[in-house]
């Protein structure tokens, strides 16, 4: 790690101004939205921005509301404020709980949900859970605005699909309903998790049968990945679903591009998916996990 | 000897003298300091593990605005650029070739740190890459070239500490032997045999290496540094620059942790050479990532066998230890010596043969790591004690009790007899851990122990200054490195001089002011500097008594000493009153001094045996292989705890540090490149890794040579932790792990293999 190289920090008054700054400075500019990943990358000279555009100074961009049955979370909401938000706890408890486990408290008070999603760190906890909760993000620029599902936001490790000049302003997450069950679990040895696993299920009869499911895995692969084939076998009666958990785990592992690295071998990561799919299934049903 | 109940200040858990300053951030570390007219240095590091430097082009860098100078290996004419207290093999900056990725090749000196960093990118170095020698087996193979092509001069401690030296890529070889191991193994009833590996580790200190050097126009060199051993640094600097000792002043402010990583000379010669070249004071502050590339602990491959007779008595131990010492000797010759001694363990073993080799490789130089070879060899040693207990059909605690050295028993020929109650300690640890309770599934318990020949070479000089106003200064060359020595030494002075603790000030370490202290290491400070301070106080008191006799006109023998002063009939005078009456002048002070050396009761080595006794109960998640600590017990057999709370803190700290190599710490090389040399990727223990239940006990039998019977602590508990976890895992699962760390995946794989074996 080196000393931070020289850069200029800009404080736009609005999203529009931020977007104009992005357009003006092009590849020389990056968005600052907490810096918990950005500044590390800059200290390691992995990123060399001459201009940082500070989104955190834009008023109102860290608000948290419920509208039309969805949580609307401003992009610069800190993990800590989401974790502690009564609105989030009430309307999407799985999200609040996941946020309470992100990194450490120093990162959570500074780092933001929008920053986390844009940075696309392969070990991101929020992205994995938002994939199964059906989250979308709003991208705004001088020329307009669009909604992007989280699944389409992530282009790869450290890469997102924003167009030049686009600023992430809001994350929208459908509120939990009584028929929903959701949970996120991770396995962590090092500073970042080895595995993250998110599960969402719909059950009309309090966990006796499951009519639909979404599952996603993160950390073990270059970017959080939905297990679309696995989701197909996670419906039916509880007994059937439980019996098919090993099959589903293999389908998740097949869908993800598992990576051999210092966090573990492909073999071990596949094994962890098995273990944690069963645990997160129980957790989502609010049962003891082991 | 005073009873424990009679102590006024020592043996009490007084608050740390530096606690508030450190917690509020007002304590000054070298990192916080600046001196007038100071420039900044940054270091260009080698991208190759082994290469010849063909050329270094600094012309582009020179044009950088704000740049002052550039130092390279070609600029050292007139200096003796190789240093090292064991072997003088370490150039202060690469000269003609590089020997590990990260070795300093050029240093840029600029008006500010950022300018220096920017100039680094403009230096062009042309290398001729050579085949890197990255592991011990390659280094020792026939035909492998030498990493150091020349034989280097001995440093200050070679010969002096009985290093026989070595050849080729063997930096150091140490042999320990008594009895006849071959004969003993031939008739032994039970033999445990295996190969163990202790990983390459980094002694993470929160403060990375930092130094400020000022080589002034008069040829006086002043260095501020985060150094553990300022007098060793002074020695090396005097040698590099050809200066008399009084022209080299090394000042050590507060140090943000060391754990061995800051022992002996590190970046000081480089920073001093920058100042020498630039004609300006220069500061060099390394990042943590650069610190990873400066020093690490030796990883160790240990082939070991241990034998017991039919009655469960140990009869022989033989081991061959290969330490991967990296590119330069640093303190590895001493690690080699100590590993060879310490692998014997605290047991009565009639036949021993140990061959230990420190081997050069093209990796980051290895040096001291808390426990100095102890952690590397206690893992195999204590693992095999459990293996043998099992083979003997004996409970592992009972097996240890049968073989442990008793107090005052001599187990290493020629060395000091054991000055601790090892059987009592182990029995107590087993009791605290409640070994008799039934175990829940996935749980395992174990108690392990170690004894280290500690204290290093006893040369310790100290002064106390007694002021006529009742205040006292202790002038000590020991470094306050977080271990609390400034508090403990103040307690001893307050106890002896009979003054309130707040009246005692610690001065040092500063080589221009404080007397020689060989080192702040080997857990010696309380024992040796503590005793020197006590003796210096006694010497000052003796002077005061002579003065009092003259002032009062009575024979000195007629004076009765009371704490804080003397009584003569109805007259009572404090030490300060005596000084005031004697000098008839305000503001006077006298000096008491003590010179400890290897003589008298300090003649026998070691100065003391440092005991490590720990017990753990682990909980295993069999599905993931993750081990967590349910319970930890530690025994601090420290003679007398000058400050019990801080002594327990040392035990808990050492045990926690030991968890690192036990469970997750390991520097990983991919080819010549260190892959995880950052705090994001290198996993050190956290508070959340602590055991759910922690119980610590101090054993205070006053059996040490230190003040009031004290002896050192602080490193003991680091050694037995990893075998304790491995033995507990074996109890829980029947799986014997011989490679650390016990990462979840490694444990899971071992469990899988065991299942596969069981099903075939």
HADDOCK unambig.tbl for C-alpha pairs under 7 A between the chains (distance, minus, plus):
assign (segid A and resid 1 and name CA) (segid B and resid 287 and name CA) 6.27 0.50 0.50
assign (segid A and resid 1 and name CA) (segid B and resid 289 and name CA) 5.79 0.50 0.50
assign (segid A and resid 2 and name CA) (segid B and resid 287 and name CA) 6.98 0.50 0.50
assign (segid A and resid 3 and name CA) (segid B and resid 114 and name CA) 6.54 0.50 0.50
assign (segid A and resid 5 and name CA) (segid B and resid 114 and name CA) 6.99 0.50 0.50
assign (segid A and resid 190 and name CA) (segid B and resid 681 and name CA) 6.67 0.50 0.50
assign (segid A and resid 190 and name CA) (segid B and resid 683 and name CA) 5.63 0.50 0.50
assign (segid A and resid 191 and name CA) (segid B and resid 680 and name CA) 5.55 0.50 0.50
assign (segid A and resid 191 and name CA) (segid B and resid 681 and name CA) 6.60 0.50 0.50
assign (segid A and resid 191 and name CA) (segid B and resid 683 and name CA) 6.98 0.50 0.50
assign (segid A and resid 264 and name CA) (segid B and resid 745 and name CA) 6.80 0.50 0.50
assign (segid A and resid 268 and name CA) (segid B and resid 745 and name CA) 6.61 0.50 0.50
assign (segid A and resid 272 and name CA) (segid B and resid 624 and name CA) 6.81 0.50 0.50
assign (segid A and resid 275 and name CA) (segid B and resid 623 and name CA) 6.79 0.50 0.50
